[in-house]
Amino acid sequence: MKLSKVQKVVVIGIAVIAIIPLGMIVWAKTGTYEAGDTALAALESSETVTVTQDQWIVFDPADDPEIGLIFYPGGLVEPGAYAPVLHQIAEEGVLVVITPMPLNLAILNTNAASSVIDAYSDISSWILAGHSLGGAAAAIYAENNPESISALVFWDSYPPESADLSDNDIPVLSIYGTMDGTPNTDNFDARRHLVPGDTMFIGIEGANHARFGDYGPQKGDVAATISMDEQHDIVVDIMLDFIDRISSDTSAP
């Protein structure tokens, strides 16, 4: 049967609509940064932290936690790649939940934190953190849900222009890698106006972008001058200090 010109256009349109999502899935799968051996080991339960992988990756401390940390992974990074740092934080009594994202792109589900918060009603305070694109998605959530979280943390990240938090009174921490005191991430300084004036900025000298997790080298990244384990330990210390501060502020009468 010979198709008319209009019918041909319709058929081509349907084919394109069908092919584009498939192409996105293939691209996301083939371009994903996989969790390394250190991360895989940190996804195992320990004597004090039970790790489960179902809807989310959950690091549940043995003692009943009162404060929780929700983590948005970086773009195209397997969520488990952040386990080395997050497991250590859970060891100190913090419930930690990593939210896997559609196609490993947090921007496709910026509201992921809401389901976690609803599921753990016994947690009194929530901190939302994210790395790279995950940090940008976390900023969008914070902008739209200011009453849902107690604090926001960026790992080598910053808000998009659509999430101006400068007039928000939420405590914000920004941890980033530096070389010679200069942020490694492009446009980092240009986005400082989008966070509250009292935001804590802490640079880690010699740290690079990829070693906030464990997923191997990343295209366009700088060469780190400190080891991955050292960078992880520093991030853990900074995070725990900030969490202690938030916990103290929220428990004060």
N, C-alpha and C positions, 0 to 999 in steps of 0.2 A: 504494500500500500504506500503510495507516494504521499509524503507529508507536505502540508502547506507551509509557507514561510513562517506564519504565526505559530504553528504546531512545532516546527523545528526550534524556534526560540524558546518555547515552553519546555521542551525536552532538554535542551542545553541548560536552561536555568535550573531544572530539577537535578540534573547531573552535577552541576557546580555546587548546589546546596548540599548534596549528599557527599561530595568529595572533600570539601573544605573541612568539615569536622573530623573526618577520617585522617586528613593530612595533619591537622593540629595534634591529634592523638599520637600519630606516628612520630611527629617532630618532638613532642614532649617526652615520649618514651625513649627515643634514641638520644636525645640531648640531655637526659637526666644525669646529674652527678650522684653516683652511688656512695652509700655509706662505707667507710673504710673499716679495717679490722679493729681498730681501737673503739670505734663507735659500736660495732657489732658486739664486742665484749661488754660494753656498757649497757647494752639492751638486755642483759641477763640479770635476773633477780639476785640480790645479796641478802645477808642476814638481816639487814635493817630496812631494805627497800624492795618492795614487790613490783616487778615490771610486767605490765600486761599490754598486749597489742591487739586491739579489736577495732572499735570505731576510732579510738585515739590511742596514742602511746602514753601510758600512764605510769608514773613513778610514784608509788604510794608508800610513804614512810610507815614504819611499824607503830610509832606513837601517833595518836590522833592529831592530825595537823589542823591548825586554825587559819593558816594563810596558804594561798595557792598561787601558782605561777602558770599562766597559759602561754604557750610559745607558738608563734607563726614562723614556719621555715622559710628560708630564702628561695628565690625563684629557681625552679628546675633542680632543686636539691632534695634528695630523699630525706624525709623527716627524721629518720633514725640517725642521720649523720650528726645531729646535735646532742646525742645521748651522753658523750663524755662529760660535758659541762653540766648538763641538766640532771644526770644521775647524782653527781656530787652535791648539787644543791638540795636534792631530795634527801640525801644522807643527813642533812642538817635539820630535818623535820618539816620540809616544805612539800606540799602536794604539787607535783609538776605534771602538766598535761600538754603534749605536743599534738597539734591538730593537723593531720594530713590534709592536703588541699587538692581540689580538682586539677588534674594535669600538673601537679606540683607547682601551682601558681596561686599564691595566697590572695591575689587581687580578685580571683574568681569566687572567693567566699570570705569577704571581710568580716562577716557576722559570725564566723565560726565560734568565737568565744561565748556567745550567748547560750548555745546548747550545753557547753561545759559548765557554765555558771548555774544553769537550771538543774543540771544533773548532780551537782555537789552543793546542796543547800546548807550543809553544815560548815562550809568554809566562810569565815567572816570577812576576809579581805582578799581581793584578787589583784595580782599584778599581771599586766599584759606585756609581753616582750616579743620582739621579732628581729630577724636578721635580714638585711638587704631589702628585697621586695616584701618580705614578711613584715619588716618594720614599717614600711609605707602602708601596708594593709592594716596593721595594728593602729597606726595613727588615724586612719579613716574610721575605724571602730571607736576609738577614743573620742573623736570629734562628734560622732553620732550617738554615743552612749556614755556620756560623761559620768553618770551616776552608777554605772555598772562595775567600774574598776577603781581601785585605789591608787594606782600608779602605772606609768608607762615606761618601757625601756627599749632603746634602740641599740642594736648591735651593728655597728658600721652601716648606719642607715639614717634616713631623715624623712620627714613627712612630705607628701606631694603637695602641690599648691592648693589642691582642693580640700586639704585638711589643715587649716590654719588654727593651731592650738595656742597662739600667743596670748589670747585672752582667757585661757582655761587655767584654773587654779590647781589642776592635777599635778602631783610631783612627777617629774620626768628626769630620766637618766639616759645619757648618751655615751656609749663606750665605742671607741673607734681606734683603728690602727694608725700609727704615724711613722714617718721616716724623717729624722731631723726636726721633729716637732710639728711637721706639716701633715694634715690629714691625707690619707691615701686615696680616699673616695672622691671622685669628681663631683663638683657642685656642693660639697659638704658645707663649706663656709657660707655659701650663697643661700642656704636654706635655714640658717640659724634663726632668722626672724620669724619662722613658723612655729617655734616652740616657746613656752613661757620664759620670761626673763630670768627666773631662778633655776632654770634647768642645769643639772650637774653634767658637765662635760669632762670625761676622763679619757685621755689618750694613752694607748699602750705603745711605747716606743719599740719599733722592730716588728710589730704585729702586722699581718696582712689580712685580707678579706676572707679567704677560704678557711683559714685556721680558726675561725670562730666555731667551726664544726670540724668534721673529719670526712672530707669527700674528695681529697686530692687537689691538684693544682687547678686554678680557674683562669680562663682566658682573660687577659688584660690585667691580671692581678700583679702586685709588686712581689718581689722575692723577700720573704720574711728573714729577719736576722735573729729571731729567737725561735726555739723549737715549738712544735705544736703543743706538746705537753705543758711547756712553760706558759704559752699563751692561754691555754685552757685554765691553768691554775690561777692566773691573774684575773681572768674573767670571773671565775668562781668567787674569789675573794671580794672583788668589787660588787658582785651581785649580792652576796651575803651581807655585806655592810649596808647596802641600800635596803635590802629586805628587812633587816633588823630595824633600820630607821623607820620604815613604813609601818612595821608591826608595832613599834613603840608609839607612833603618832596615832594609829587607829585604836589602840587600847587605852590611850590616855582618857581620863574622865572629862 
